[in-house]
Amino acid sequence: MGTETNSTRRIPKVVLTGGPSAGKTTALRHLRTRLADMGYAVFVLNEVVTGLHEAGVDIAVAAYGYNEWEFQQHLLELQIRLEDSLEAMARLSAGDRPAVILCDRGAVDSAGWMGLDRFEQLTAQSGRTLDDLYGRYSGVVALVTSADGADDAYMRNTLRPGDTEASRALDRKIQAVWEPHPRCVTVADFEDGKPVSFDEKLERVVEAVVGLLAAES
């Protein structure tokens, strides 16, 4: 593949999403290694809200109450700019290797917190539609929170505190807002009513992503 093609090709973006304590961070590390072993140039966009928190933003103050709407506007624009910039950099550095961008959450995740109707109003203000946002991603893998079927493994998220019931409710809202994506795969901690180990869950995430990339090619 020549330089000109590399500079213009679309690099698939796959979103990993899910409720608190779903295993996204570990799954991203595992995916990065496995896909690199398969010959992919792998690029990872870490969760933007976590990055803001680490930069000093008090999410509890910035994202709730009267500030929520403005916070979500800035978050949406930041998410899109970071994705676009990372894709441009990935084109420059991938060489002849197949490439993939793994996103720890995507632009639609905020709808899980805001509600889909309000999020659609917000996207309309930016001149976008939900279909525009879904179309940014080649696929979505929704990891079910460990609060739903693997309670012993549940770990509270300091950015989004809550008990297991609250985490299950949020997880279902996040799954619901991503379900309209034509390539959305759900990976749970159980199958046919039986629990699966976390290692098995990680392998199912790998299988899901490889399948999504195959469908893209």
C-alpha positions in Angstrom: 0.0 0.0 0.0 1.5 3.3 -1.1 2.0 6.5 0.8 -0.8 8.3 -1.0 -3.3 5.6 -0.1 -2.1 5.7 3.5 -2.7 9.4 3.7 -6.3 9.1 2.7 -7.5 5.7 3.9 -10.2 5.4 6.5 -9.0 3.7 9.6 -11.6 1.7 11.4 -12.6 2.9 14.9 -14.1 0.4 17.4 -15.7 1.6 20.6 -15.5 -0.3 23.8 -18.3 0.8 26.1 -20.2 -0.5 29.1 -21.2 0.4 32.7 -18.9 0.8 35.7 -16.6 -2.2 36.3 -17.2 -3.8 33.0 -13.5 -4.5 32.4 -12.9 -2.0 29.6 -9.5 -0.8 30.7 -8.2 -4.3 31.0 -9.9 -5.4 27.8 -8.2 -2.5 25.9 -4.7 -3.5 27.2 -5.4 -7.1 26.2 -6.8 -6.1 22.8 -3.8 -3.9 22.1 -1.4 -6.8 22.6 -3.5 -9.4 20.7 -4.1 -7.2 17.7 -0.5 -6.1 17.5 0.5 -9.8 17.5 -1.8 -10.2 14.5 0.1 -7.5 12.6 -2.2 -4.5 13.3 -1.0 -1.0 14.1 -3.1 -0.3 17.2 -4.0 3.1 18.4 -6.0 3.7 21.6 -8.0 6.7 22.6 -8.4 6.6 26.4 -11.7 7.7 28.0 -11.9 11.5 27.6 -13.7 12.1 30.9 -11.0 10.2 32.8 -8.4 12.4 31.0 -10.2 15.5 32.0 -10.3 14.3 35.6 -6.6 13.6 35.5 -6.0 17.1 34.1 -7.7 18.6 37.2 -11.3 19.0 36.1 -13.7 18.3 39.0 -16.2 16.1 37.0 -18.8 16.2 39.9 -18.9 20.0 39.7 -18.5 20.4 35.9 -20.9 17.7 34.6 -23.9 18.0 36.8 -26.7 20.5 37.7 -26.7 23.8 35.7 -23.3 23.0 34.1 -24.3 19.7 32.5 -25.4 21.0 29.1 -22.3 23.1 28.5 -20.0 20.3 29.9 -21.6 17.8 27.5 -21.2 20.2 24.5 -17.5 20.6 25.2 -17.1 16.8 25.8 -18.7 16.0 22.5 -16.5 18.4 20.6 -13.4 17.2 22.4 -14.2 13.5 21.7 -14.6 14.2 18.0 -11.5 16.3 17.7 -9.4 13.8 19.5 -10.7 10.9 17.4 -10.1 12.8 14.2 -6.6 13.9 15.2 -5.7 10.4 16.3 -6.9 9.0 13.0 -4.8 11.5 11.1 -1.7 10.6 13.1 -2.5 6.9 12.7 -2.4 7.3 8.9 1.0 8.9 9.2 2.5 6.2 11.3 0.8 2.9 10.4 2.9 2.3 7.3 1.7 -0.7 5.3 0.2 -2.4 8.3 -3.6 -2.7 8.8 -4.6 -0.2 11.5 -7.3 0.1 14.0 -8.3 2.8 16.6 -9.8 1.5 19.8 -11.9 4.1 21.7 -12.6 3.8 25.4 -16.2 5.1 25.0 -17.4 7.0 22.0 -19.4 10.1 21.2 -22.8 8.5 21.9 -21.9 7.4 25.4 -23.1 10.7 26.9 -26.6 9.8 26.0 -26.5 7.1 28.7 -26.2 9.8 31.3 -28.2 12.6 29.6 -31.0 10.5 28.1 -31.3 10.0 24.4 -33.9 12.8 23.8 -31.7 15.5 25.4 -28.6 14.1 23.7 -30.3 14.4 20.3 -31.1 18.0 21.1 -27.5 18.6 22.0 -26.1 17.0 18.8 -28.6 18.9 16.7 -27.2 22.2 18.1 -23.8 21.1 16.8 -25.3 20.4 13.4 -25.0 16.7 13.7 -27.4 13.8 14.0 -27.2 10.5 15.9 -26.7 8.7 12.6 -23.7 10.9 11.9 -22.2 9.9 15.3 -23.0 6.2 14.8 -21.4 6.4 11.4 -18.0 7.4 12.9 -17.5 3.9 14.2 -16.9 0.6 12.4 -18.3 -1.3 15.4 -19.1 -1.2 19.1 -18.4 -3.8 21.8 -20.5 -3.3 24.9 -19.1 -5.0 27.9 -21.7 -5.8 30.5 -20.9 -4.5 34.0 -19.7 -7.1 36.5 -22.6 -5.8 38.7 -24.8 -7.8 36.4 -23.9 -11.5 36.9 -20.4 -11.2 38.5 -21.0 -9.2 41.6 -17.9 -10.6 43.4 -15.8 -8.9 40.8 -17.5 -5.5 41.0 -15.3 -2.5 41.7 -16.7 1.0 42.3 -15.6 3.8 39.9 -14.6 6.9 41.9 -15.7 9.1 39.0 -19.2 7.5 38.9 -19.9 6.2 42.3 -22.9 4.0 42.9 -24.0 0.6 44.1 -24.4 -2.5 42.0 -28.1 -1.7 41.3 -27.2 1.8 40.0 -24.4 0.4 37.9 -26.7 -2.2 36.3 -29.2 0.6 35.5 -26.5 2.8 33.9 -25.1 -0.2 32.0 -28.5 -0.9 30.4 -28.9 2.7 29.5 -25.5 2.7 27.7 -26.3 -0.5 25.9 -29.7 0.9 24.8 -28.2 4.1 23.2 -25.6 2.0 21.3 -28.0 -0.7 20.1 -29.1 1.1 17.0 -25.5 0.9 15.7 -25.6 -1.7 12.9 -22.5 -3.5 14.3 -23.0 -3.6 18.1 -21.8 -6.7 20.0 -22.6 -7.3 23.6 -20.1 -9.3 25.8 -21.4 -10.4 29.2 -20.1 -12.2 32.3 -22.4 -15.1 31.7 -23.8 -17.2 28.8 -26.9 -19.4 28.8 -27.3 -18.6 32.5 -23.8 -19.8 33.3 -20.9 -17.5 34.4 -17.8 -17.1 32.3 -14.4 -16.3 33.6 -12.9 -12.9 33.1 -10.3 -14.4 30.8 -13.1 -15.9 28.7 -14.7 -12.5 28.6 -11.5 -10.9 27.3 -11.2 -13.6 24.6 -14.8 -12.9 23.5 -14.0 -9.2 23.3 -11.0 -10.1 21.0 -13.2 -12.3 18.9 -15.8 -9.6 18.6 -13.3 -6.9 17.5 -11.6 -9.2 15.0 -15.1 -10.0 13.6 -15.9 -6.3 13.3 -12.7 -5.6 11.5 -13.2 -8.5 9.1 -16.7 -7.1 8.3 -15.1 -3.7 7.6 -12.5 -5.0 5.1 
